Amino acid sequence: MGKVERFEDLEIWQIANAIAVDIHLLCDKEPHKSDWGMKDQIRRAACSMSDNMAEGFEYNNNPDFIRFLNYAKGSSGEFRNKLAILNKAEKSMTKYLVLCIPKALNSQAKPRNSSSI
């Protein structure tokens, strides 16, 4: 591969940028759409990865580029952490629903006397 002239030509930037776009679109759908805080944080973390790559590249010197690649790596850790939180929250909610809905249905399905209707 020859010299890269633009950060847009970096394969790793293309991947990070695609992730940011996908997350941006995903956050426009429920249940994430209504969670303003998490939506903002995960979007920022996702965008920060490609932002740092682009910024470091534009300084046009290797030490700065490497420093900003390290920032992008840190942002990827933040992003993965946010995904882990959402994943655990979703599993917790699913577990809650799986356990609580049958209990609620059982209590509703008990025979009622005519005075309680």
Secondary structure, 3 states (H helix, E strand, C coil): CCCCCCHHHCHHHHHHHHHHHHHHHHCCCCCHHHCHHHHHHHHHHHHHHHHHHHHHHHCCCHHHHHHHHHHHHHHHHHHHHHHHHHHHHHHHHHHHHHHHHHHHHHHHHCCCCHHHC
